[in-house]
């Protein structure tokens, strides 16, 4: 099989649980985010075409297209993360007295940070889309939108720590600090946004139950 994302759920989790260097936290985060945004797309599928939501049909279909694009990109990130991490794991094996070790390691750290950074960004975008599905989608599948946003947040957190594990070791502190700042700003904004949507849905469902 050429792509990790084409593995069965059983095989992927088997590989994840093994001592192999990939897949790891980055790839797992990408998978979780792809599942989260797929739930958003499902909300769209169950909203579009309904008379009750006819006035926002166009908006829902645009959201669905964005969700489908994000899902595909996130799945591709599983492989991208694996491809970037493998050279880094090998770089750590270079003899410490090798004069090229530091430069090779630095390049590998930069490359290894790019994939989880992309996963982080796509997860943040997913939270934005899922928020709109929660606000505009069918009330019958409100819980699925909330579940999706919880997954997207979890993926965002996972991607963030996988960026940090690389920036921590970079010699180029300007580059590392810039990436860390990007992560901090994203976490501050989107963690709050995801929590607000989830809590809003949770309260609505409790209210409906007690009504």
MDAnalysis code that builds the backbone (N, CA, C; Angstrom):
import MDAnalysis as mda
import numpy as np

u = mda.Universe.empty(633, n_residues=211, atom_resindex=np.repeat(np.arange(211), 3), trajectory=True)
u.add_TopologyAttr("name", ["N", "CA", "C"] * 211)
u.add_TopologyAttr("resid", np.arange(1, 212))
u.add_TopologyAttr("resname", ["UNK", "UNK", "UNK", "UNK", "UNK", "UNK", "UNK", "UNK", "UNK", "UNK", "UNK", "UNK", "UNK", "UNK", "UNK", "UNK", "UNK", "UNK", "UNK", "UNK", "UNK", "UNK", "UNK", "UNK", "UNK", "UNK", "UNK", "UNK", "UNK", "UNK", "UNK", "UNK", "UNK", "UNK", "UNK", "UNK", "UNK", "UNK", "UNK", "UNK", "UNK", "UNK", "UNK", "UNK", "UNK", "UNK", "UNK", "UNK", "UNK", "UNK", "UNK", "UNK", "UNK", "UNK", "UNK", "UNK", "UNK", "UNK", "UNK", "UNK", "UNK", "UNK", "UNK", "UNK", "UNK", "UNK", "UNK", "UNK", "UNK", "UNK", "UNK", "UNK", "UNK", "UNK", "UNK", "UNK", "UNK", "UNK", "UNK", "UNK", "UNK", "UNK", "UNK", "UNK", "UNK", "UNK", "UNK", "UNK", "UNK", "UNK", "UNK", "UNK", "UNK", "UNK", "UNK", "UNK", "UNK", "UNK", "UNK", "UNK", "UNK", "UNK", "UNK", "UNK", "UNK", "UNK", "UNK", "UNK", "UNK", "UNK", "UNK", "UNK", "UNK", "UNK", "UNK", "UNK", "UNK", "UNK", "UNK", "UNK", "UNK", "UNK", "UNK", "UNK", "UNK", "UNK", "UNK", "UNK", "UNK", "UNK", "UNK", "UNK", "UNK", "UNK", "UNK", "UNK", "UNK", "UNK", "UNK", "UNK", "UNK", "UNK", "UNK", "UNK", "UNK", "UNK", "UNK", "UNK", "UNK", "UNK", "UNK", "UNK", "UNK", "UNK", "UNK", "UNK", "UNK", "UNK", "UNK", "UNK", "UNK", "UNK", "UNK", "UNK", "UNK", "UNK", "UNK", "UNK", "UNK", "UNK", "UNK", "UNK", "UNK", "UNK", "UNK", "UNK", "UNK", "UNK", "UNK", "UNK", "UNK", "UNK", "UNK", "UNK", "UNK", "UNK", "UNK", "UNK", "UNK", "UNK", "UNK", "UNK", "UNK", "UNK", "UNK", "UNK", "UNK", "UNK", "UNK", "UNK", "UNK", "UNK", "UNK", "UNK", "UNK", "UNK", "UNK", "UNK", "UNK", "UNK", "UNK"])
u.atoms.positions = np.array([
    [0.851, -1.189, 0.000],
    [0.000, 0.000, 0.000],
    [0.891, 1.245, 0.000],
    [0.618, 2.178, -0.910],
    [1.484, 3.344, -1.081],
    [1.262, 4.437, -0.042],
    [0.055, 4.567, 0.470],
    [-0.268, 5.665, 1.373],
    [-0.761, 5.151, 2.719],
    [-0.279, 5.788, 3.791],
    [-0.719, 5.400, 5.125],
    [-2.222, 5.607, 5.297],
    [-2.744, 6.674, 4.651],
    [-4.168, 6.957, 4.840],
    [-5.073, 5.955, 4.121],
    [-4.489, 5.083, 3.310],
    [-5.274, 4.041, 2.646],
    [-5.318, 2.750, 3.465],
    [-4.593, 2.738, 4.578],
    [-4.613, 1.559, 5.441],
    [-5.991, 1.428, 6.102],
    [-6.340, 0.217, 6.501],
    [-7.572, 0.028, 7.259],
    [-7.401, 0.675, 8.631],
    [-8.508, 0.933, 9.289],
    [-8.444, 1.498, 10.645],
    [-7.633, 0.584, 11.560],
    [-7.870, -0.718, 11.432],
    [-7.166, -1.683, 12.275],
    [-5.663, -1.631, 12.032],
    [-5.261, -1.610, 10.751],
    [-3.836, -1.618, 10.422],
    [-3.165, -0.309, 10.817],
    [-3.867, 0.810, 10.604],
    [-3.282, 2.103, 10.944],
    [-3.016, 2.191, 12.445],
    [-3.984, 1.783, 13.240],
    [-3.794, 1.857, 14.692],
    [-2.757, 0.838, 15.163],
    [-2.640, -0.263, 14.438],
    [-1.613, -1.267, 14.735],
    [-0.228, -0.662, 14.523],
    [-0.057, 0.053, 13.398],
    [1.209, 0.717, 13.106],
    [1.487, 1.823, 14.119],
    [0.436, 2.542, 14.478],
    [0.558, 3.639, 15.438],
    [1.026, 3.122, 16.796],
    [0.549, 1.952, 17.167],
    [0.882, 1.371, 18.467],
    [2.246, 0.679, 18.486],
    [2.882, 0.550, 17.326],
    [4.146, -0.180, 17.230],
    [5.341, 0.718, 17.565],
    [6.526, 0.136, 17.507],
    [7.760, 0.880, 17.777],
    [8.294, 1.600, 16.538],
    [7.588, 1.504, 15.429],
    [8.011, 2.177, 14.196],
    [7.941, 3.701, 14.385],
    [8.841, 4.445, 13.733],
    [8.846, 5.903, 13.900],
    [7.624, 6.605, 13.321],
    [7.018, 5.994, 12.303],
    [5.805, 6.571, 11.703],
    [4.786, 5.457, 11.450],
    [3.494, 5.795, 11.532],
    [2.934, 7.102, 11.863],
    [3.089, 7.414, 13.345],
    [2.986, 8.717, 13.658],
    [3.105, 9.154, 15.035],
    [2.028, 10.165, 15.371],
    [2.353, 11.060, 16.298],
    [1.377, 12.036, 16.762],
    [0.872, 12.978, 15.687],
    [1.747, 13.351, 14.765],
    [1.330, 14.246, 13.688],
    [0.325, 13.590, 12.761],
    [0.647, 12.373, 12.324],
    [-0.262, 11.648, 11.439],
    [-1.584, 11.337, 12.111],
    [-1.526, 10.994, 13.397],
    [-2.749, 10.708, 14.144],
    [-3.614, 11.963, 14.243],
    [-2.976, 13.104, 14.446],
    [-3.710, 14.370, 14.521],
    [-4.404, 14.677, 13.198],
    [-3.706, 14.432, 12.102],
    [-4.291, 14.667, 10.777],
    [-5.506, 13.779, 10.549],
    [-5.410, 12.524, 10.968],
    [-6.527, 11.601, 10.815],
    [-7.731, 12.048, 11.642],
    [-7.472, 12.439, 12.880],
    [-8.556, 12.888, 13.764],
    [-9.240, 14.125, 13.193],
    [-8.441, 15.065, 12.676],
    [-9.023, 16.279, 12.080],
    [-9.849, 15.943, 10.844],
    [-9.379, 14.989, 10.050],
    [-10.125, 14.608, 8.838],
    [-11.469, 13.986, 9.211],
    [-11.494, 13.227, 10.302],
    [-12.754, 12.656, 10.784],
    [-13.669, 13.775, 11.283],
    [-13.081, 14.733, 11.982],
    [-13.871, 15.852, 12.489],
    [-14.551, 16.641, 11.388],
    [-13.794, 16.991, 10.345],
    [-14.387, 17.795, 9.272],
    [-15.330, 16.948, 8.422],
    [-15.122, 15.628, 8.379],
    [-16.058, 14.744, 7.677],
    [-17.424, 14.772, 8.359],
    [-17.427, 14.887, 9.676],
    [-18.687, 15.005, 10.410],
    [-19.404, 16.300, 10.032],
    [-18.629, 17.360, 9.808],
    [-19.229, 18.611, 9.361],
    [-19.874, 18.453, 8.004],
    [-19.182, 17.766, 7.113],
    [-19.715, 17.526, 5.767],
    [-20.996, 16.704, 5.843],
    [-21.038, 15.761, 6.790],
    [-22.234, 14.957, 6.976],
    [-23.415, 15.837, 7.403],
    [-23.132, 16.795, 8.285],
    [-24.182, 17.739, 8.696],
    [-24.718, 18.468, 7.466],
    [-23.806, 18.851, 6.576],
    [-24.218, 19.519, 5.340],
    [-25.087, 18.639, 4.474],
    [-24.689, 17.373, 4.330],
    [-25.444, 16.429, 3.505],
    [-26.865, 16.240, 4.028],
    [-27.017, 16.310, 5.348],
    [-28.328, 16.105, 5.962],
    [-29.110, 17.407, 6.132],
    [-28.510, 18.497, 5.669],
    [-29.185, 19.801, 5.715],
    [-29.609, 20.235, 4.317],
    [-28.705, 20.058, 3.357],
    [-28.985, 20.448, 1.971],
    [-30.177, 19.677, 1.429],
    [-31.037, 20.392, 0.710],
    [-32.195, 19.748, 0.115],
    [-33.430, 19.743, 0.997],
    [-33.267, 20.175, 2.255],
    [-34.419, 20.230, 3.160],
    [-35.138, 21.572, 3.002],
    [-36.459, 21.527, 2.936],
    [-37.255, 22.746, 2.761],
    [-36.971, 23.781, 3.844],
    [-36.822, 23.300, 5.045],
    [-36.609, 24.182, 6.194],
    [-35.358, 25.044, 6.034],
    [-34.377, 24.535, 5.284],
    [-33.096, 25.235, 5.141],
    [-32.863, 25.705, 3.706],
    [-33.928, 25.835, 2.938],
    [-33.823, 26.214, 1.525],
    [-33.156, 27.571, 1.330],
    [-33.373, 28.492, 2.280],
    [-32.826, 29.842, 2.120],
    [-31.310, 29.893, 2.318],
    [-30.738, 28.858, 2.923],
    [-29.274, 28.840, 3.109],
    [-28.630, 27.677, 2.347],
    [-29.365, 27.100, 1.415],
    [-28.865, 25.960, 0.623],
    [-27.505, 26.269, -0.009],
    [-27.387, 27.458, -0.611],
    [-26.134, 27.836, -1.267],
    [-24.978, 27.898, -0.291],
    [-25.215, 28.470, 0.876],
    [-24.161, 28.582, 1.904],
    [-23.722, 27.204, 2.371],
    [-24.684, 26.326, 2.592],
    [-24.377, 24.979, 3.075],
    [-23.538, 24.215, 2.050],
    [-23.876, 24.345, 0.796],
    [-23.129, 23.615, -0.248],
    [-21.698, 24.143, -0.382],
    [-21.520, 25.433, -0.196],
    [-20.166, 26.003, -0.210],
    [-19.359, 25.454, 0.963],
    [-19.984, 25.378, 2.130],
    [-19.318, 24.813, 3.309],
    [-18.945, 23.355, 3.077],
    [-19.822, 22.621, 2.413],
    [-19.551, 21.214, 2.125],
    [-18.339, 21.056, 1.208],
    [-18.244, 21.913, 0.213],
    [-17.098, 21.866, -0.707],
    [-15.800, 22.142, 0.046],
    [-15.847, 23.119, 0.946],
    [-14.656, 23.449, 1.741],
    [-14.293, 22.299, 2.664],
    [-15.305, 21.676, 3.242],
    [-15.073, 20.549, 4.148],
    [-14.438, 19.370, 3.409],
    [-14.922, 19.099, 2.221],
    [-14.377, 17.992, 1.430],
    [-12.920, 18.248, 1.052],
    [-12.610, 19.492, 0.733],
    [-11.237, 19.864, 0.393],
    [-10.318, 19.706, 1.603],
    [-10.782, 20.151, 2.759],
    [-9.996, 20.039, 3.984],
    [-9.761, 18.580, 4.351],
    [-10.784, 17.755, 4.218],
    [-10.650, 16.333, 4.551],
    [-9.567, 15.666, 3.703],
    [-9.561, 15.957, 2.412],
    [-8.564, 15.363, 1.517],
    [-7.156, 15.852, 1.839],
    [-7.035, 17.141, 2.114],
    [-5.718, 17.703, 2.451],
    [-5.189, 17.119, 3.755],
    [-6.064, 16.937, 4.723],
    [-5.646, 16.382, 6.011],
    [-5.197, 14.931, 5.866],
    [-5.888, 14.159, 5.045],
    [-5.469, 12.779, 4.818],
    [-4.090, 12.729, 4.166],
    [-3.847, 13.634, 3.228],
    [-2.533, 13.691, 2.577],
    [-1.438, 14.058, 3.585],
    [-1.809, 14.820, 4.605],
    [-0.840, 15.229, 5.626],
    [-0.325, 14.050, 6.443],
    [-1.091, 12.969, 6.483],
    [-0.620, 11.780, 7.206],
    [0.680, 11.295, 6.578],
    [0.694, 11.227, 5.254],
    [1.899, 10.803, 4.539],
    [2.989, 11.868, 4.602],
    [2.593, 13.135, 4.475],
    [3.571, 14.227, 4.511],
    [4.314, 14.250, 5.848],
    [3.582, 14.013, 6.920],
    [4.208, 13.995, 8.239],
    [5.184, 12.835, 8.366],
    [4.792, 11.678, 7.853],
    [5.664, 10.503, 7.908],
    [6.927, 10.717, 7.083],
    [6.762, 11.308, 5.890],
    [7.902, 11.543, 4.998],
    [8.891, 12.545, 5.593],
    [8.398, 13.499, 6.368],
    [9.274, 14.513, 6.963],
    [9.962, 14.004, 8.219],
    [9.276, 13.136, 8.963],
    [9.842, 12.673, 10.225],
    [10.896, 11.590, 10.045],
    [10.744, 10.762, 9.035],
    [11.680, 9.650, 8.840],
    [13.138, 10.127, 8.717],
    [13.427, 11.171, 7.901],
    [14.812, 11.654, 7.820],
    [15.321, 12.201, 9.153],
    [14.422, 12.793, 9.942],
    [14.826, 13.333, 11.245],
    [15.243, 12.210, 12.185],
    [14.485, 11.140, 12.195],
    [14.817, 10.015, 13.069],
    [16.178, 9.419, 12.685],
    [16.487, 9.447, 11.393],
    [17.781, 8.942, 10.932],
    [18.908, 9.917, 11.258],
    [18.605, 11.215, 11.222],
    [19.613, 12.240, 11.501],
    [20.140, 12.133, 12.932],
    [19.261, 11.721, 13.851],
    [19.696, 11.566, 15.241],
    [20.733, 10.456, 15.383],
    [20.765, 9.585, 14.386],
    [21.723, 8.483, 14.424],
    [23.096, 8.844, 13.885],
    [23.252, 10.049, 13.331],
    [24.558, 10.482, 12.806],
    [25.525, 10.690, 13.970],
    [26.747, 10.249, 13.793],
    [27.766, 10.376, 14.847],
    [27.920, 11.835, 15.279],
    [28.026, 12.070, 16.565],
    [28.106, 13.434, 17.098],
    [29.369, 14.174, 16.674],
    [30.393, 13.438, 16.277],
    [31.625, 14.098, 15.838],
    [31.635, 14.372, 14.327],
    [30.516, 14.018, 13.663],
    [30.400, 14.300, 12.228],
    [30.172, 15.801, 12.044],
    [31.064, 16.493, 11.301],
    [30.945, 17.949, 11.150],
    [29.659, 18.418, 10.460],
    [29.008, 17.524, 9.739],
    [27.777, 17.895, 9.031],
    [26.509, 17.593, 9.833],
    [26.705, 16.970, 10.994],
    [25.539, 16.533, 11.782],
    [24.597, 17.693, 12.126],
    [25.133, 18.791, 12.630],
    [24.301, 19.911, 13.075],
    [23.472, 20.521, 11.947],
    [24.091, 20.697, 10.788],
    [23.371, 21.309, 9.669],
    [22.294, 20.369, 9.131],
    [22.610, 19.073, 9.090],
    [21.624, 18.088, 8.627],
    [20.453, 18.024, 9.604],
    [20.777, 18.004, 10.883],
    [19.746, 17.930, 11.916],
    [18.859, 19.168, 11.893],
    [19.478, 20.317, 11.708],
    [18.699, 21.567, 11.668],
    [17.715, 21.568, 10.501],
    [18.186, 21.137, 9.332],
    [17.294, 21.079, 8.166],
    [16.155, 20.101, 8.410],
    [16.466, 18.964, 8.996],
    [15.446, 17.958, 9.267],
    [14.424, 18.466, 10.285],
    [14.874, 19.239, 11.261],
    [13.957, 19.814, 12.251],
    [13.006, 20.806, 11.598],
    [13.551, 21.623, 10.685],
    [12.714, 22.591, 9.951],
    [11.665, 21.851, 9.122],
    [12.114, 20.810, 8.419],
    [11.201, 20.045, 7.563],
    [10.156, 19.305, 8.397],
    [10.583, 18.744, 9.522],
    [9.682, 17.968, 10.369],
    [8.619, 18.845, 11.030],
    [8.916, 20.132, 11.195],
    [7.940, 21.048, 11.797],
    [6.884, 21.494, 10.799],
    [7.201, 21.430, 9.510],
    [6.281, 21.943, 8.492],
    [4.989, 21.139, 8.396],
    [5.093, 19.818, 8.463],
    [3.891, 18.979, 8.328],
    [2.906, 19.205, 9.476],
    [3.348, 19.120, 10.749],
    [2.389, 19.383, 11.826],
    [1.886, 20.821, 11.834],
    [2.706, 21.753, 11.332],
    [2.250, 23.142, 11.232],
    [1.102, 23.241, 10.229],
    [1.216, 22.498, 9.134],
    [0.153, 22.463, 8.129],
    [-1.102, 21.809, 8.711],
    [-0.905, 20.735, 9.457],
    [-2.034, 20.049, 10.105],
    [-2.706, 20.996, 11.095],
    [-1.903, 21.749, 11.819],
    [-2.420, 22.740, 12.769],
    [-3.298, 23.764, 12.050],
    [-2.784, 24.300, 10.960],
    [-3.517, 25.311, 10.196],
    [-4.822, 24.738, 9.633],
    [-4.766, 23.539, 9.091],
    [-5.963, 22.914, 8.527],
    [-6.985, 22.577, 9.616],
    [-6.496, 22.239, 10.793],
    [-7.393, 21.966, 11.919],
    [-8.111, 23.244, 12.355],
    [-7.370, 24.348, 12.366],
    [-7.971, 25.643, 12.693],
    [-9.042, 26.015, 11.667],
    [-8.729, 25.789, 10.392],
    [-9.712, 26.052, 9.342],
    [-10.947, 25.160, 9.518],
    [-10.717, 23.934, 9.946],
    [-11.817, 22.998, 10.168],
    [-12.732, 23.488, 11.283],
    [-12.146, 24.049, 12.330],
    [-12.942, 24.591, 13.431],
    [-13.848, 25.704, 12.926],
    [-13.311, 26.556, 12.053],
    [-14.102, 27.649, 11.472],
    [-15.297, 27.106, 10.682],
    [-15.050, 26.099, 9.868],
    [-16.114, 25.517, 9.042],
    [-17.139, 24.792, 9.913],
    [-16.659, 24.041, 10.886],
    [-17.560, 23.293, 11.768],
    [-18.419, 24.236, 12.610],
    [-17.867, 25.361, 12.962],
    [-18.646, 26.365, 13.694],
    [-19.855, 26.795, 12.866],
    [-19.631, 27.000, 11.579],
    [-20.728, 27.413, 10.700],
    [-21.749, 26.296, 10.498],
    [-21.268, 25.053, 10.424],
    [-22.197, 23.926, 10.329],
    [-23.066, 23.844, 11.596],
    [-22.447, 24.097, 12.744],
    [-23.182, 24.049, 14.009],
    [-24.223, 25.155, 14.085],
    [-23.904, 26.294, 13.511],
    [-24.817, 27.437, 13.555],
    [-25.942, 27.336, 12.523],
    [-25.641, 26.768, 11.347],
    [-26.592, 26.797, 10.233],
    [-27.198, 25.440, 9.872],
    [-26.537, 24.368, 10.295],
    [-26.976, 23.042, 9.873],
    [-28.224, 22.554, 10.576],
    [-28.722, 21.430, 10.113],
    [-29.917, 20.808, 10.684],
    [-29.752, 20.568, 12.179],
    [-30.778, 20.931, 12.929],
    [-30.755, 20.724, 14.381],
    [-30.758, 19.236, 14.733],
    [-31.151, 18.405, 13.801],
    [-31.199, 16.963, 14.037],
    [-29.799, 16.362, 14.191],
    [-28.800, 17.027, 13.609],
    [-27.425, 16.500, 13.677],
    [-26.483, 17.507, 14.335],
    [-27.027, 18.291, 15.238],
    [-26.239, 19.286, 15.956],
    [-25.116, 18.635, 16.759],
    [-25.412, 17.481, 17.323],
    [-24.408, 16.779, 18.133],
    [-23.208, 16.343, 17.286],
    [-23.456, 16.053, 16.011],
    [-22.358, 15.635, 15.128],
    [-21.433, 16.802, 14.812],
    [-22.003, 17.991, 14.665],
    [-21.187, 19.184, 14.446],
    [-20.317, 19.445, 15.671],
    [-20.895, 19.261, 16.869],
    [-20.137, 19.455, 18.100],
    [-19.039, 18.410, 18.258],
    [-19.357, 17.173, 17.891],
    [-18.349, 16.110, 17.938],
    [-17.208, 16.429, 16.983],
    [-17.570, 16.902, 15.794],
    [-16.556, 17.265, 14.804],
    [-15.636, 18.359, 15.302],
    [-16.207, 19.354, 15.958],
    [-15.373, 20.466, 16.426],
    [-14.487, 20.035, 17.595],
    [-14.968, 19.079, 18.392],
    [-14.139, 18.528, 19.471],
    [-12.945, 17.773, 18.890],
    [-13.186, 17.034, 17.809],
    [-12.104, 16.313, 17.139],
    [-11.097, 17.290, 16.532],
    [-11.610, 18.342, 15.899],
    [-10.734, 19.327, 15.264],
    [-9.856, 20.016, 16.298],
    [-10.437, 20.309, 17.451],
    [-9.643, 20.937, 18.520],
    [-8.560, 19.979, 19.012],
    [-8.931, 18.708, 19.218],
    [-7.954, 17.718, 19.671],
    [-6.806, 17.594, 18.671],
    [-7.143, 17.612, 17.390],
    [-6.120, 17.527, 16.340],
    [-5.227, 18.756, 16.359],
    [-5.827, 19.916, 16.569],
    [-5.068, 21.155, 16.639],
    [-4.057, 21.103, 17.792],
    [-4.496, 20.621, 18.945],
    [-3.607, 20.505, 20.106],
    [-2.482, 19.507, 19.838],
    [-2.837, 18.387, 19.203],
    [-1.830, 17.384, 18.880],
    [-0.799, 17.914, 17.902],
    [-1.264, 18.626, 16.889],
    [-0.345, 19.199, 15.905],
    [0.555, 20.241, 16.551],
    [-0.018, 21.038, 17.451],
    [0.748, 22.106, 18.113],
    [1.952, 21.547, 18.867],
    [1.734, 20.494, 19.630],
    [2.832, 19.936, 20.423],
    [3.866, 19.263, 19.526],
    [3.438, 18.802, 18.343],
    [4.385, 18.198, 17.403],
    [5.208, 19.242, 16.660],
    [4.705, 20.465, 16.589],
    [5.529, 21.568, 16.085],
    [6.554, 21.934, 17.155],
    [6.068, 22.068, 18.377],
    [6.914, 22.499, 19.492],
    [8.086, 21.556, 19.769],
    [7.862, 20.273, 19.610],
    [8.933, 19.320, 19.894],
    [10.107, 19.525, 18.932],
    [9.828, 20.103, 17.766],
    [10.885, 20.392, 16.793],
    [11.489, 21.780, 17.002],
    [10.648, 22.783, 17.249],
    [11.174, 24.146, 17.431],
    [12.057, 24.242, 18.673],
    [11.767, 23.426, 19.658],
    [12.545, 23.432, 20.897],
    [14.025, 23.138, 20.645],
    [14.296, 22.331, 19.619],
    [15.667, 21.890, 19.352],
    [16.367, 22.672, 18.243],
    [15.644, 23.592, 17.594],
    [16.235, 24.352, 16.489],
    [17.306, 25.329, 16.971],
    [18.372, 25.435, 16.207],
    [19.425, 26.422, 16.486],
    [18.984, 27.799, 16.005],
    [18.230, 27.822, 14.928],
    [17.718, 29.074, 14.369],
    [16.537, 29.536, 15.222],
    [16.843, 30.308, 16.268],
    [15.817, 30.698, 17.224],
    [14.803, 31.685, 16.644],
    [15.209, 32.485, 15.668],
    [14.258, 33.417, 15.054],
    [13.140, 32.642, 14.357],
    [13.534, 31.617, 13.616],
    [12.548, 30.789, 12.911],
    [11.685, 30.032, 13.918],
    [12.339, 29.474, 14.926],
    [11.621, 28.718, 15.954],
    [10.613, 29.597, 16.685],
    [11.043, 30.801, 17.055],
    [10.158, 31.723, 17.780],
    [8.968, 32.151, 16.925],
    [9.205, 32.318, 15.626],
    [8.116, 32.706, 14.715],
    [7.062, 31.602, 14.638],
    [7.514, 30.350, 14.576],
    [6.579, 29.220, 14.530],
    [5.831, 29.089, 15.859],
    [6.571, 29.265, 16.955],
    [5.944, 29.170, 18.277],
    [4.874, 30.244, 18.463],
    [5.160, 31.437, 17.971],
    [4.189, 32.531, 18.074],
    [2.931, 32.213, 17.275],
    [3.130, 31.655, 16.080],
    [1.993, 31.277, 15.234],
    [1.112, 30.245, 15.945],
    [1.757, 29.296, 16.604],
    [1.036, 28.262, 17.335],
    [0.277, 28.865, 18.519],
    [0.950, 29.716, 19.268],
    [0.321, 30.325, 20.447],
    [-0.903, 31.156, 20.066],
    [-0.780, 31.923, 18.999],
    [-1.902, 32.759, 18.556],
    [-3.074, 31.894, 18.085],
    [-2.766, 30.827, 17.355],
    [-3.815, 29.930, 16.875],
    [-4.521, 29.221, 18.015],
    [-3.742, 28.746, 18.992],
    [-4.329, 28.060, 20.142],
    [-5.243, 28.987, 20.927],
    [-4.790, 30.208, 21.120],
    [-5.570, 31.184, 21.883],
    [-6.917, 31.455, 21.219],
    [-6.895, 31.615, 19.908],
    [-8.125, 31.941, 19.185],
    [-9.046, 30.747, 19.012],
    [-8.494, 29.646, 18.510],
    [-9.355, 28.540, 18.097],
    [-9.755, 27.597, 19.226],
    [-8.965, 27.521, 20.286],
    [-9.386, 26.729, 21.446],
    [-10.642, 27.346, 22.042],
    [-10.614, 28.667, 22.177],
    [-11.771, 29.386, 22.713],
    [-12.988, 29.215, 21.805],
    [-12.761, 29.345, 20.499],
    [-13.860, 29.236, 19.528],
    [-14.481, 27.842, 19.566],
    [-13.646, 26.820, 19.588],
    [-14.138, 25.445, 19.620],
    [-14.911, 25.166, 20.907],
    [-14.365, 25.643, 22.025],
    [-15.032, 25.425, 23.315],
    [-16.392, 26.110, 23.372],
    [-16.457, 27.311, 22.835],
    [-17.726, 28.057, 22.850],
    [-18.804, 27.333, 22.045],
    [-18.420, 26.820, 20.875],
    [-19.388, 26.108, 20.034],
    [-19.832, 24.819, 20.718],
    [-18.872, 24.067, 21.228],
    [-19.203, 22.799, 21.889],
    [-20.133, 23.026, 23.076],
    [-19.785, 23.995, 23.918],
    [-20.596, 24.276, 25.106],
    [-21.985, 24.770, 24.725],
    [-22.068, 25.576, 23.660],
    [-23.360, 26.077, 23.193],
    [-24.263, 24.922, 22.762],
    [-23.692, 23.987, 22.012],
    [-24.466, 22.828, 21.550],
    [-24.876, 21.967, 22.744],
    [-23.965, 21.765, 23.658],
    [-24.243, 20.938, 24.830],
    [-25.403, 21.503, 25.634],
    [-25.373, 22.807, 25.851],
    [-26.450, 23.489, 26.589],
    [-27.775, 23.364, 25.843],
    [-27.738, 23.542, 24.525],
    [-28.960, 23.429, 23.723],
    [-29.573, 22.036, 23.843],
    [-28.746, 21.011, 23.844],
    [-29.245, 19.639, 23.911],
    [-29.813, 19.334, 25.291],
    [-29.178, 19.868, 26.323],
    [-29.697, 19.688, 27.678],
    [-31.044, 20.389, 27.808],
    [-31.147, 21.592, 27.236],
    [-32.386, 22.361, 27.281],
    [-33.509, 21.624, 26.553],
    [-33.170, 21.063, 25.397],
    [-34.169, 20.318, 24.617],
    [-34.671, 19.104, 25.389],
    [-33.753, 18.481, 26.109],
    [-34.107, 17.279, 26.887],
    [-35.085, 17.625, 28.010],
    [-34.825, 18.771, 28.654],
    [-35.629, 19.146, 29.811],
    [-36.883, 19.936, 29.464],
    [-37.021, 20.268, 28.169],
    [-38.138, 21.101, 27.748],
    [-39.469, 20.349, 27.832],
])
